[in-house]
């Protein structure tokens, strides 16, 4: 599946998936076939970091 390219749309999509379907970012990346470091880098560009306790980008 192709993830949204717009960083804010990507943020919304990923956080929704983490909330509803995945218990961790690693699970999400594995299940979706996504490179975790590239995903984190893209969201870091808009000042969001993954918080494992919240299981969300904040």
C-alpha positions as CSV (number, residue, x, y, z in Angstrom):
1,X,0.0,0.0,0.0
2,X,1.2,3.5,-0.7
3,X,1.2,5.8,2.2
4,X,0.1,9.5,1.9
5,X,3.0,11.7,0.7
6,X,1.8,14.8,2.5
7,X,3.4,14.7,5.9
8,X,0.3,15.9,7.8
9,X,-1.9,13.4,6.0
10,X,0.8,10.7,6.7
11,X,0.8,11.7,10.4
12,X,-3.0,11.3,10.6
13,X,-3.0,8.0,8.8
14,X,-0.2,6.5,10.8
15,X,-1.6,7.6,14.2
16,X,-5.0,6.2,13.3
17,X,-3.5,2.9,12.3
18,X,-1.4,2.8,15.5
19,X,-4.5,3.5,17.6
20,X,-6.8,1.1,15.9
21,X,-4.7,-1.8,14.5
22,X,-1.1,-1.9,15.8
23,X,0.4,-2.2,19.2
24,X,3.7,-0.5,18.2
25,X,5.5,1.3,15.4
26,X,7.5,-1.8,14.6
27,X,4.3,-3.8,14.2
28,X,2.9,-1.1,11.9
29,X,6.1,-0.9,9.8
30,X,6.3,-4.7,9.5
31,X,2.6,-5.1,8.7
32,X,2.7,-2.3,6.1
33,X,6.1,-3.1,4.6
34,X,7.4,0.4,5.6
35,X,10.9,1.4,6.4
36,X,10.7,2.7,10.0
37,X,13.7,5.1,9.7
38,X,12.3,6.7,6.5
39,X,8.9,7.1,8.1
40,X,10.3,8.7,11.3
41,X,12.5,11.0,9.2
42,X,9.5,12.2,7.1
43,X,7.5,12.9,10.3
44,X,10.5,14.5,12.0
45,X,10.5,17.1,9.2
46,X,7.1,18.4,10.5
47,X,8.3,18.2,14.2
48,X,6.7,14.9,15.2
49,X,8.5,12.1,17.0
50,X,7.2,8.6,17.9
51,X,6.3,8.2,21.6
52,X,6.3,4.5,22.5
53,X,4.3,5.0,25.7
54,X,1.5,6.7,23.7
55,X,2.0,4.5,20.6
56,X,1.7,7.7,18.6
57,X,3.6,10.4,16.9
58,X,3.4,13.5,19.0
